[in-house]
């Protein structure tokens, strides 16, 4: 009889482990390869391609002109010490409330120096 509560805890733990694995698989399947046309035409779905865009480094050392040809005009810009293009990537589905993310493209000498995500 003493083992009963432990069996219940084990089942609950197993349930949550399976739920986390399923959630991870589903979220991983949301990622898609970067597609320039889709990026420009479906701005609310950019979150699906943003990781591939960053990891592939296809924008590294590209000029501003090439970036705009590839991604379209930025949603906003920032100029402090360096010029930064900011792109909204949409809101990925989430089980928890997520913070807003943006793609940041940092330029140095008119060419891409860094491509990264920023959280609002």
DSSP file (Angstrom, degrees, kcal/mol; ACC not computed):
  #  RESIDUE AA STRUCTURE BP1 BP2  ACC     N-H-->O    O-->H-N    N-H-->O    O-->H-N    TCO  KAPPA ALPHA  PHI   PSI    X-CA   Y-CA   Z-CA
    1    1 A X    >         0   0    0      0, 0.0     3,-0.9     0, 0.0     4,-0.4   0.000 360.0 360.0 360.0 -29.3    0.0    0.0    0.0
    2    2 A X  T 3   +     0   0    0      1,-0.2     4,-0.5     2,-0.1     3,-0.3   0.769 360.0  60.1 -67.8 -24.1    2.9    2.3    0.6
    3    3 A X  T 3> S+     0   0    0      1,-0.2     4,-2.0     2,-0.1    -1,-0.2   0.647  82.1  85.0 -78.6 -15.7    3.9    2.0   -3.0
    4    4 A X  H <> S+     0   0    0     -3,-0.9     4,-1.9     1,-0.2    -1,-0.2   0.915  88.2  47.9 -55.8 -51.3    0.6    3.4   -4.4
    5    5 A X  H  > S+     0   0    0     -4,-0.4     4,-2.1    -3,-0.3    -1,-0.2   0.874 111.0  52.6 -61.8 -35.1    1.5    7.1   -4.2
    6    6 A X  H  > S+     0   0    0     -4,-0.5     4,-2.5     2,-0.2    -1,-0.2   0.879 106.5  52.5 -67.5 -37.3    4.9    6.5   -5.9
    7    7 A X  H  X S+     0   0    0     -4,-2.0     4,-2.1     2,-0.2    -1,-0.2   0.903 109.9  49.2 -64.0 -40.5    3.2    4.7   -8.8
    8    8 A X  H  X S+     0   0    0     -4,-1.9     4,-2.1     2,-0.2    -2,-0.2   0.903 111.2  48.9 -64.7 -41.7    0.9    7.7   -9.2
    9    9 A X  H  X S+     0   0    0     -4,-2.1     4,-2.8     1,-0.2    -2,-0.2   0.895 109.9  52.8 -65.1 -39.8    3.8   10.1   -9.2
   10   10 A X  H  X S+     0   0    0     -4,-2.5     4,-2.5     2,-0.2    -2,-0.2   0.900 109.4  48.3 -62.1 -41.5    5.7    7.9  -11.7
   11   11 A X  H  X S+     0   0    0     -4,-2.1     4,-2.4     2,-0.2    -1,-0.2   0.897 112.4  48.5 -66.1 -40.9    2.7    8.0  -14.1
   12   12 A X  H  X S+     0   0    0     -4,-2.1     4,-2.4     2,-0.2    -2,-0.2   0.926 112.2  48.9 -65.3 -44.1    2.4   11.7  -13.8
   13   13 A X  H  X S+     0   0    0     -4,-2.8     4,-2.3     1,-0.2    -2,-0.2   0.916 111.8  48.9 -60.9 -43.7    6.1   12.2  -14.4
   14   14 A X  H  X S+     0   0    0     -4,-2.5     4,-2.6     2,-0.2     5,-0.2   0.903 109.4  53.2 -62.7 -41.9    6.0    9.9  -17.4
   15   15 A X  H  X S+     0   0    0     -4,-2.4     4,-2.5     1,-0.2    -2,-0.2   0.935 111.2  45.4 -58.2 -47.9    2.9   11.8  -18.7
   16   16 A X  H  X S+     0   0    0     -4,-2.4     4,-2.4     2,-0.2    -1,-0.2   0.878 111.5  52.6 -66.7 -36.8    4.8   15.2  -18.5
   17   17 A X  H  X S+     0   0    0     -4,-2.3     4,-2.3     2,-0.2    -2,-0.2   0.936 111.6  45.8 -62.5 -46.3    7.9   13.7  -20.1
   18   18 A X  H  X S+     0   0    0     -4,-2.6     4,-2.6     1,-0.2    -2,-0.2   0.904 112.0  52.1 -62.8 -41.6    5.9   12.4  -23.0
   19   19 A X  H  X S+     0   0    0     -4,-2.5     4,-2.5    -5,-0.2    -2,-0.2   0.904 110.1  48.6 -62.1 -41.4    4.1   15.8  -23.3
   20   20 A X  H  X S+     0   0    0     -4,-2.4     4,-2.5     2,-0.2    -2,-0.2   0.912 111.6  49.3 -66.0 -42.2    7.4   17.7  -23.4
   21   21 A X  H  X S+     0   0    0     -4,-2.3     4,-2.4     2,-0.2    -2,-0.2   0.925 112.3  47.7 -63.0 -44.5    8.8   15.4  -26.0
   22   22 A X  H  X S+     0   0    0     -4,-2.6     4,-2.6     2,-0.2    -2,-0.2   0.919 111.9  50.1 -62.8 -43.6    5.7   15.7  -28.2
   23   23 A X  H  X S+     0   0    0     -4,-2.5     4,-2.6     1,-0.2     5,-0.2   0.915 110.5  50.1 -61.4 -42.9    5.8   19.5  -27.8
   24   24 A X  H  X S+     0   0    0     -4,-2.5     4,-2.5     2,-0.2    -1,-0.2   0.925 111.6  48.1 -61.3 -45.1    9.5   19.6  -28.8
   25   25 A X  H  X S+     0   0    0     -4,-2.4     4,-1.9     2,-0.2    -2,-0.2   0.920 112.8  48.3 -62.8 -44.4    8.9   17.5  -31.9
   26   26 A X  H  X S+     0   0    0     -4,-2.6     4,-0.5     1,-0.2    -2,-0.2   0.919 113.8  45.9 -63.0 -44.0    5.9   19.6  -32.9
   27   27 A X  H >< S+     0   0    0     -4,-2.6     3,-0.9     1,-0.2     4,-0.4   0.879 111.0  53.0 -67.8 -37.2    7.8   22.9  -32.5
   28   28 A X  H >< S+     0   0    0     -4,-2.5     3,-1.2     1,-0.2    -1,-0.2   0.863 104.0  57.0 -64.8 -35.5   10.8   21.5  -34.3
   29   29 A X  H 3< S+     0   0    0     -4,-1.9    -1,-0.2     1,-0.2    -2,-0.2   0.645  93.5  69.4 -71.2 -14.0    8.6   20.6  -37.2
   30   30 A X  T << S+     0   0    0     -3,-0.9    -1,-0.2    -4,-0.5     2,-0.2   0.723  78.9  97.1 -74.3 -20.4    7.5   24.2  -37.5
   31   31 A X    <   -     0   0    0     -3,-1.2     2,-0.3    -4,-0.4    18,-0.2  -0.501  54.8-179.4 -73.4 136.1   11.0   25.2  -38.7
   32   32 A X        -     0   0    0     16,-3.8    20,-0.4    -2,-0.2     3,-0.1  -0.908  34.1 -89.2-131.6 158.7   11.4   25.5  -42.4
   33   33 A X        -     0   0    0     -2,-0.3     2,-0.1     1,-0.1    17,-0.1  -0.357  56.5 -90.9 -66.1 149.7   14.2   26.3  -44.8
   34   34 A X        -     0   0    0     15,-0.2     2,-0.4    16,-0.1    -1,-0.1  -0.379  44.2-177.2 -63.7 135.3   14.6   30.0  -45.6
   35   35 A X     >  -     0   0    0      1,-0.1     4,-2.7    -2,-0.1     5,-0.2  -0.951  17.9-154.7-137.0 113.0   12.7   31.1  -48.7
   36   36 A X  H  > S+     0   0    0     -2,-0.4     4,-2.0     1,-0.2     5,-0.2   0.886  95.2  49.2 -57.2 -44.3   13.2   34.8  -49.8
   37   37 A X  H  > S+     0   0    0      1,-0.2     4,-2.2     2,-0.2    -1,-0.2   0.920 113.6  45.9 -63.1 -44.3    9.8   35.0  -51.6
   38   38 A X  H  > S+     0   0    0      2,-0.2     4,-2.5     1,-0.2    -2,-0.2   0.881 108.4  57.5 -66.7 -38.0    7.9   33.5  -48.6
   39   39 A X  H  < S+     0   0    0     -4,-2.7    -1,-0.2     1,-0.2    -2,-0.2   0.920 113.4  39.4 -57.1 -45.4    9.8   35.8  -46.2
   40   40 A X  H  < S+     0   0    0     -4,-2.0     3,-0.4    30,-0.2    -2,-0.2   0.856 121.4  41.7 -75.4 -35.5    8.5   38.8  -48.1
   41   41 A X  H  < S+     0   0    0     -4,-2.2     2,-0.2     1,-0.2    -2,-0.2   0.716 120.6  38.7 -88.5 -20.2    5.0   37.6  -48.8
   42   42 A X    ><  +     0   0    0     -4,-2.5     3,-2.0    -5,-0.2    -1,-0.2  -0.562  61.8 164.6-128.9  68.8    4.2   36.0  -45.4
   43   43 A X  G >  S+     0   0    0     -3,-0.4     3,-1.0     1,-0.3     4,-0.2   0.766  75.2  59.4 -60.7 -26.1    5.7   38.2  -42.7
   44   44 A X  G 3  S+     0   0    0      1,-0.2    47,-0.4     2,-0.1    -1,-0.3   0.601 105.3  50.5 -78.2  -8.7    3.7   36.6  -39.9
   45   45 A X  G X  S+     0   0    0     -3,-2.0     3,-1.8    -7,-0.2     4,-0.4   0.265  74.9 106.6-107.9   9.0    5.2   33.2  -40.7
   46   46 A X  G X>  +     0   0    0     -3,-1.0     3,-1.7     1,-0.3     4,-1.5   0.791  64.6  73.4 -60.7 -28.8    8.9   34.3  -40.7
   47   47 A X  G 34 S+     0   0    0     42,-1.9     4,-0.5     1,-0.3    -1,-0.3   0.786  89.1  62.5 -56.6 -26.3    9.5   32.6  -37.4
   48   48 A X  G <4 S+     0   0    0     -3,-1.8   -16,-3.8     1,-0.2    -1,-0.3   0.793 115.5  28.8 -68.2 -27.9    9.4   29.3  -39.3
   49   49 A X  T <> S+     0   0    0     -3,-1.7     4,-2.3    -4,-0.4    -2,-0.2   0.532  93.5  92.4-110.1 -10.2   12.5   30.3  -41.4
   50   50 A X  H  X S+     0   0    0     -4,-1.5     4,-2.3     1,-0.2     5,-0.2   0.857  84.9  51.9 -63.2 -38.6   14.4   32.6  -39.1
   51   51 A X  H  > S+     0   0    0     -4,-0.5     4,-3.0     1,-0.2    -1,-0.2   0.920 111.6  47.0 -64.7 -41.7   16.7   29.9  -37.6
   52   52 A X  H  > S+     0   0    0    -20,-0.4     4,-2.4     2,-0.2    -2,-0.2   0.904 110.5  53.5 -64.5 -40.4   17.7   28.6  -41.0
   53   53 A X  H  X>S+     0   0    0     -4,-2.3     5,-0.6     2,-0.2     4,-0.6   0.917 115.2  40.1 -59.7 -43.9   18.4   32.2  -42.1
   54   54 A X  H ><5S+     0   0    0     -4,-2.3     3,-0.7    -5,-0.2    -2,-0.2   0.945 117.5  46.3 -71.0 -49.2   20.7   32.8  -39.1
   55   55 A X  H 3<5S+     0   0    0     -4,-3.0    -2,-0.2     1,-0.2    -3,-0.2   0.829 109.0  54.4 -67.0 -32.9   22.4   29.4  -39.1
   56   56 A X  H 3<5S-     0   0    0     -4,-2.4    -1,-0.2    -5,-0.2    -2,-0.2   0.713  91.7-148.2 -74.0 -19.6   23.1   29.4  -42.9
   57   57 A X  T X<5 +     0   0    0     -3,-0.7     3,-1.0    -4,-0.6    -3,-0.1   0.796  42.8 150.7  56.6  32.5   24.8   32.8  -42.7
   58   58 A X  T 3 <S+     0   0    0     -5,-0.6    -1,-0.1     1,-0.2    -4,-0.1   0.707  70.0  49.9 -68.6 -17.2   23.6   33.6  -46.2
   59   59 A X  T >  S+     0   0    0     -6,-0.4     3,-2.4    -5,-0.1    53,-0.3   0.575  78.3 127.7 -95.1  -9.6   23.5   37.3  -45.3
   60   60 A X  T <  S-     0   0    0     -3,-1.0    53,-0.1     1,-0.3     3,-0.1  -0.235  86.3  -2.8 -54.2 127.1   27.1   37.5  -43.8
   61   61 A X  T 3  S+     0   0    0     51,-1.8    -1,-0.3     1,-0.2     2,-0.1   0.535  98.5 140.6  67.9  10.1   29.1   40.3  -45.5
   62   62 A X    <   -     0   0    0     -3,-2.4    50,-2.7     1,-0.1    -1,-0.2  -0.481  53.4-111.2 -80.3 155.1   26.3   41.2  -47.9
   63   63 A X  B  >  -A  111   0A   0     48,-0.2     4,-2.2    -2,-0.1    48,-0.2  -0.314  27.3-107.0 -78.0 166.0   25.5   44.8  -48.7
   64   64 A X  H  > S+     0   0    0     46,-1.0     4,-2.6     1,-0.2     5,-0.2   0.885 120.8  56.9 -59.5 -39.0   22.3   46.6  -47.6
   65   65 A X  H  > S+     0   0    0      1,-0.2     4,-2.3     2,-0.2    -1,-0.2   0.923 107.5  46.4 -59.9 -45.8   21.1   46.5  -51.1
   66   66 A X  H  > S+     0   0    0      2,-0.2     4,-2.3     1,-0.2    -1,-0.2   0.894 111.0  53.1 -65.1 -39.8   21.4   42.7  -51.2
   67   67 A X  H  X S+     0   0    0     -4,-2.2     4,-3.4     1,-0.2     5,-0.5   0.935 110.9  46.2 -60.7 -46.0   19.7   42.4  -47.8
   68   68 A X  H  X S+     0   0    0     -4,-2.6     4,-1.9     1,-0.2    -1,-0.2   0.883 112.4  50.8 -66.0 -37.7   16.7   44.5  -49.0
   69   69 A X  H  < S+     0   0    0     -4,-2.3    -1,-0.2    -5,-0.2    -2,-0.2   0.874 118.2  39.6 -64.2 -36.1   16.5   42.4  -52.2
   70   70 A X  H  < S+     0   0    0     -4,-2.3    -2,-0.2    -5,-0.2   -30,-0.2   0.909 134.2  17.1 -80.1 -45.1   16.5   39.2  -50.1
   71   71 A X  H  < S-     0   0    0     -4,-3.4    -3,-0.2     1,-0.3    -2,-0.2   0.565 100.3-123.4-107.7 -11.8   14.3   40.2  -47.2
   72   72 A X     <  -     0   0    0     -4,-1.9    -1,-0.3    -5,-0.5    -2,-0.1  -0.315  58.7 -28.8  87.3 178.0   12.4   43.3  -48.4
   73   73 A X  S    S-     0   0    0      1,-0.1    12,-0.0    -2,-0.1    -5,-0.0  -0.385  76.2-105.7 -65.9 143.0   12.5   46.6  -46.5
   74   74 A X        -     0   0    0      1,-0.1    13,-0.2    13,-0.1     3,-0.1  -0.302  16.5-126.5 -66.8 155.0   13.0   46.4  -42.8
   75   75 A X  S    S-     0   0    0     11,-1.6     2,-0.3     1,-0.2    12,-0.2   0.805  90.3 -12.4 -70.1 -29.5   10.1   46.9  -40.5
   76   76 A X  E     -B   86   0A   0     10,-1.6    10,-2.8     2,-0.0     2,-0.3  -0.972  65.2-139.4-160.5 169.4   12.2   49.5  -38.7
   77   77 A X  E     -B   85   0A   0     -2,-0.3     2,-0.4     8,-0.2     8,-0.2  -0.926   5.5-159.6-132.7 156.8   15.8   50.7  -38.4
   78   78 A X  E     -B   84   0A   0      6,-2.2     6,-2.8    -2,-0.3     2,-0.5  -0.997   4.4-172.3-136.8 133.6   18.1   51.8  -35.7
   79   79 A X  E     +B   83   0A   0     -2,-0.4     4,-0.2     4,-0.2    -2,-0.0  -0.904  32.9 124.7-130.2 106.6   21.1   54.0  -36.0
   80   80 A X  S    S-     0   0    0      2,-1.7     3,-0.1    -2,-0.5    -1,-0.0   0.309  95.9 -26.5-117.2-106.2   23.3   54.5  -33.0
   81   81 A X  S    S+     0   0    0      1,-0.1     2,-0.3    -2,-0.0    -2,-0.0   0.821 141.4  25.3 -77.8 -32.3   27.0   53.5  -33.4
   82   82 A X  S    S-     0   0    0     26,-0.1    -2,-1.7    27,-0.0     2,-0.4  -0.917  88.1-109.7-128.4 154.1   26.0   51.0  -36.1
   83   83 A X  E     -B   79   0A   0     24,-0.5    24,-2.8    -2,-0.3     2,-0.4  -0.702  35.8-168.7 -84.5 137.3   23.0   50.8  -38.5
   84   84 A X  E     -BC  78 106A   0     -6,-2.8    -6,-2.2    -2,-0.4     2,-0.4  -0.993  14.1-151.1-130.7 128.6   20.6   48.0  -37.6
   85   85 A X  E     -BC  77 105A   0     20,-2.5    20,-2.5    -2,-0.4     2,-0.5  -0.821  17.0-156.5 -92.7 138.9   17.7   46.6  -39.7
   86   86 A X  E     -BC  76 104A   0    -10,-2.8   -11,-1.6    -2,-0.4   -10,-1.6  -0.974   9.2-172.4-122.7 126.1   14.9   45.2  -37.7
   87   87 A X  E     - C   0 103A   0     16,-2.6    16,-2.9    -2,-0.5     2,-0.3  -0.968  21.8-132.4-119.7 130.6   12.4   42.6  -39.0
   88   88 A X  E     - C   0 102A   0     -2,-0.4    14,-0.2    14,-0.2   -42,-0.1  -0.620  16.2-166.3 -73.7 135.9    9.3   41.3  -37.2
   89   89 A X        -     0   0    0     12,-1.1   -42,-1.9     1,-0.3   -41,-0.2   0.346  34.8-118.4-108.7   6.6    9.2   37.5  -37.4
   90   90 A X        -     0   0    0     11,-0.2     2,-0.6   -44,-0.2    11,-0.4  -0.239  39.6 -65.0  82.7-178.6    5.6   37.0  -36.3
   91   91 A X        -     0   0    0    -47,-0.4     3,-0.1     9,-0.1    -1,-0.1  -0.922  45.6-144.0-114.7 109.1    4.5   35.0  -33.3
   92   92 A X        -     0   0    0     -2,-0.6     6,-0.1     1,-0.1    -2,-0.0  -0.352  35.3 -92.7 -66.2 151.2    5.2   31.3  -33.2
   93   93 A X        -     0   0    0    -66,-0.1     2,-0.3     2,-0.0    -1,-0.1  -0.390  54.9-177.7 -60.9 142.2    2.6   29.0  -31.6
   94   94 A X        -     0   0    0      1,-0.1     4,-0.1    -3,-0.1    -1,-0.0  -0.998  40.1-146.7-147.2 146.1    3.5   28.6  -27.9
   95   95 A X  S    S+     0   0    0     -2,-0.3     2,-0.3     2,-0.1    -1,-0.1   0.678  96.1  40.9 -80.8 -19.1    2.2   26.7  -25.0
   96   96 A X  S    S-     0   0    0     -3,-0.1     2,-0.4     0, 0.0     0, 0.0  -0.828 107.1 -85.1-122.7 161.2    3.3   29.5  -22.8
   97   97 A X        -     0   0    0     -2,-0.3     2,-0.3     1,-0.0    -2,-0.1  -0.546  53.4-156.8 -68.2 126.6    3.1   33.3  -23.3
   98   98 A X        -     0   0    0     -2,-0.4     2,-0.2    -6,-0.1    -4,-0.1  -0.728  13.3-114.1-107.7 156.1    6.2   34.1  -25.3
   99   99 A X        -     0   0    0     -2,-0.3     2,-0.2     1,-0.1    -1,-0.0  -0.551  42.0 -94.1 -84.0 153.0    8.0   37.4  -25.7
  100  100 A X        -     0   0    0     -2,-0.2    20,-3.1    -9,-0.1     2,-0.3  -0.448  43.6-158.3 -67.9 133.8    8.1   39.2  -29.0
  101  101 A X  E     - D   0 119A   0    -11,-0.4   -12,-1.1    18,-0.2     2,-0.3  -0.876   9.0-171.1-117.2 150.8   11.2   38.4  -31.1
  102  102 A X  E     -CD  88 118A   0     16,-2.5    16,-2.5    -2,-0.3     2,-0.5  -0.972  25.3-121.3-136.0 149.9   12.8   40.3  -33.9
  103  103 A X  E     -CD  87 117A   0    -16,-2.9   -16,-2.6    -2,-0.3     2,-0.5  -0.828  30.1-161.1 -89.0 127.3   15.5   39.6  -36.4
  104  104 A X  E     -CD  86 116A   0     12,-3.4    12,-2.4    -2,-0.5     2,-0.5  -0.934   8.8-168.1-111.9 131.9   18.3   42.1  -36.1
  105  105 A X  E     -CD  85 115A   0    -20,-2.5   -20,-2.5    -2,-0.5     2,-0.5  -0.968  10.8-159.0-120.0 114.5   20.8   42.7  -38.9
  106  106 A X  E     -CD  84 114A   0      8,-2.9     7,-3.6    -2,-0.5     8,-1.6  -0.795   6.0-155.4 -99.1 130.6   23.8   44.8  -37.8
  107  107 A X  E     - D   0 112A   0    -24,-2.8   -24,-0.5    -2,-0.5     2,-0.4  -0.807  13.1-176.7-107.2 145.8   25.9   46.6  -40.5
  108  108 A X  E >  S- D   0 111A   0      3,-2.9     3,-1.4    -2,-0.3   -26,-0.1  -0.978  80.3  -5.2-137.9 126.0   29.5   47.7  -40.4
  109  109 A X  T 3  S-     0   0    0     -2,-0.4     3,-0.1     1,-0.2    -1,-0.1   0.892 130.8 -58.1  55.2  41.2   30.9   49.6  -43.3
  110  110 A X  T 3  S+     0   0    0      1,-0.2   -46,-1.0   -47,-0.1     2,-0.3   0.559 119.9  99.0  70.1  10.6   27.7   49.1  -45.2
  111  111 A X  E <  S-AD  63 108A   0     -3,-1.4    -3,-2.9   -48,-0.2   -48,-0.2  -0.933  84.6 -90.2-128.9 153.2   27.9   45.3  -45.0
  112  112 A X  E     + D   0 107A   0    -50,-2.7   -51,-1.8   -53,-0.3    -5,-0.3  -0.398  42.5 167.6 -64.6 125.8   26.3   42.7  -42.7
  113  113 A X  E     +     0   0A   0     -7,-3.6     2,-0.3     1,-0.4    -6,-0.2   0.732  65.8  11.1-103.9 -36.5   28.4   42.1  -39.7
  114  114 A X  E     - D   0 106A   0     -8,-1.6    -8,-2.9   -55,-0.1     2,-0.4  -0.999  50.7-165.4-149.5 141.8   25.9   40.1  -37.5
  115  115 A X  E     + D   0 105A   0     -2,-0.3     2,-0.3   -10,-0.2   -10,-0.2  -0.994  34.2 143.7-126.2 121.8   22.5   38.5  -37.9
  116  116 A X  E     - D   0 104A   0    -12,-2.4   -12,-3.4    -2,-0.4     2,-0.4  -0.943  46.5-105.2-151.4 167.8   20.7   37.6  -34.6
  117  117 A X  E     - D   0 103A   0     -2,-0.3     2,-0.4   -14,-0.2   -14,-0.2  -0.790  29.4-164.4 -97.1 145.1   17.4   37.4  -32.8
  118  118 A X  E     - D   0 102A   0    -16,-2.5   -16,-2.5    -2,-0.4     2,-0.5  -0.980  11.3-140.1-128.1 144.2   16.4   39.9  -30.1
  119  119 A X  E       D   0 101A   0     -2,-0.4   -18,-0.2   -18,-0.2   -19,-0.1  -0.880 360.0 360.0-104.8 133.5   13.7   39.6  -27.5
  120  120 A X              0   0    0    -20,-3.1   -19,-0.1    -2,-0.5    -1,-0.1   0.471 360.0 360.0 -67.2 360.0   11.5   42.7  -26.8
